[in-house]
Structures are given as C-alpha cells and as structure tokens.
Amino acid sequence: MRKLLFSVAIATATLAAVPAAAQVRGDNLQFAQRGDHRGGVWNRGGPNRAQVNELLRDLSRAESRIDRARGISRREAMGLRNEARQIRFSLNLALRNGINAREFASLRVRVNRLEARVRHERNDRDNRRR
C-alpha cells in the first residue's frame, strides 16, 4: 500500500508540473510573436529591428549605386566595394552578440560616408581613387 501511495504521489506531482512548464514556454513564444524585442540580441539598449533593416537597405542601395554608376573607374569602384564589404562584416559581427546604440551609430555614420563618397566619385569626373 505504501509503494502504491508513493507512486501515485509522484505521478500527481509530475502531472501538476507539466502544465506549469508549458506555460513558461508559452510566455517565451508570446515575446517572439509579439516582436517587442525584450530578449535575445535586442536587449542591449540599441536599435530595434526596423532601424537595422533600414541600415541594411541603405547599405544595399549604396552597393547597387556603385555597380550602376557611370563615371566611376574600376579602381574607385573597387575601393568603394571594399568599404561596403567592411561595413557589412562589422554589422554582422555586431549583430552576432547584440548591437548597442554606440555600435549602431558608428555603422550609420560609416554608411552615410560611403553614400557621400559614391556621390562624390560619380560627380568628380577624374576616374581615379582619392
């Protein structure tokens, strides 16, 4: 009788713990579905996902302008592409462990400078790298 009561008590405790564990997992899923960025890589006080996506769009737009631009020599384009590649690498490295506001601001400045260099190289008509 004693063994029976002990096994029933263990079974009851196990059954009571299962819904509690499922409820905690459900809360984690709610954060992911809600998209409020309270966990994971977005918990460092930095930009939200929309701002990072905008930065990536601006970088991609600058890369496509480099590829399409007339008046930029191969050497100038190679330097601009190299800079874009370095910015993309730095962004991926920062996103790996979570990006903070300072890293994001630094990357934003680098993308803005790259866009300005592309505009300058398109309009300088000298076909050489500075």
C-alpha positions in Angstrom: 0.0 0.0 0.0 2.8 2.3 0.9 4.5 1.8 -2.5 1.2 2.5 -4.3 0.7 5.8 -2.4 4.2 6.8 -3.1 3.9 6.2 -6.9 0.5 8.0 -7.0 2.1 11.0 -5.3 5.0 11.1 -7.8 2.5 10.8 -10.8 0.4 13.6 -9.4 3.4 15.8 -8.9 4.6 15.1 -12.4 1.2 15.9 -13.9 0.9 19.1 -12.0 4.4 20.2 -13.2 3.8 19.6 -16.9 1.2 22.5 -17.4 3.5 24.9 -15.5 6.4 24.1 -17.7 4.3 24.5 -20.8 3.0 27.9 -19.6 6.6 29.2 -19.2 7.4 28.1 -22.7 4.2 29.8 -24.0 5.3 33.1 -22.5 8.6 32.9 -24.4 6.7 32.3 -27.6 4.5 35.3 -26.9 7.5 37.5 -26.8 8.7 36.2 -30.2 5.3 36.5 -31.7 4.7 40.0 -30.4 8.0 41.2 -31.7 8.7 43.5 -28.7 12.4 42.6 -28.6 12.7 42.1 -24.9 15.0 39.2 -25.2 17.9 37.9 -27.2 20.1 40.2 -29.2 17.7 43.2 -28.9 18.2 43.6 -25.1 21.2 45.8 -25.1 19.5 49.2 -25.4 20.3 49.5 -29.1 18.2 49.9 -32.2 15.1 48.0 -33.0 14.8 45.6 -35.9 13.3 48.2 -38.2 16.3 50.5 -37.8 18.7 47.7 -38.5 16.7 46.8 -41.6 16.8 50.4 -42.8 20.6 50.4 -42.3 20.9 47.2 -44.4 18.7 48.7 -47.1 20.8 51.9 -47.2 24.0 49.8 -47.5 22.5 47.6 -50.3 21.3 50.8 -52.1 24.9 52.2 -51.9 26.3 48.9 -53.2 23.9 48.9 -56.2 24.8 52.6 -56.9 28.4 51.6 -57.0 27.7 48.9 -59.5 25.4 51.0 -61.7 27.3 54.3 -61.6 28.9 55.9 -64.7 31.9 58.0 -64.2 33.5 55.7 -61.6 36.6 53.9 -62.6 37.2 50.3 -61.7 39.8 51.3 -59.1 37.4 53.7 -57.5 34.6 51.1 -57.5 36.9 48.5 -56.0 37.7 50.8 -53.1 34.0 51.7 -52.6 33.0 48.0 -52.7 35.8 47.1 -50.2 34.4 49.7 -47.8 30.9 48.4 -48.2 32.1 44.9 -47.6 33.9 46.0 -44.4 30.7 47.8 -43.1 28.6 44.7 -43.8 31.2 42.5 -42.0 31.2 44.9 -39.0 27.4 44.9 -38.9 27.2 41.1 -39.0 29.8 40.9 -36.2 27.9 43.4 -34.1 24.5 41.6 -34.6 26.0 38.3 -33.6 26.2 39.3 -29.9 23.6 42.1 -29.9 24.1 45.6 -31.2 24.2 48.5 -28.8 23.4 52.1 -29.6 27.0 53.2 -30.0 27.9 50.4 -32.5 24.7 51.2 -34.5 25.6 54.9 -34.6 29.1 54.2 -35.7 27.8 51.9 -38.5 25.2 54.5 -39.5 27.9 57.1 -39.9 30.0 54.8 -42.0 27.1 54.0 -44.3 26.4 57.7 -44.7 30.0 58.4 -45.5 30.0 55.6 -48.1 26.9 57.1 -49.7 28.6 60.5 -49.8 31.8 59.0 -51.3 29.7 57.3 -54.0 28.0 60.7 -54.9 31.4 62.4 -54.9 33.1 59.8 -57.1 30.2 59.9 -59.6 30.5 63.6 -60.0 34.2 64.3 -59.8 34.9 63.0 -63.4 38.6 62.3 -62.7 38.4 58.4 -62.7 40.9 57.9 -60.0 40.8 57.0 -56.4 41.5 59.6 -53.7 
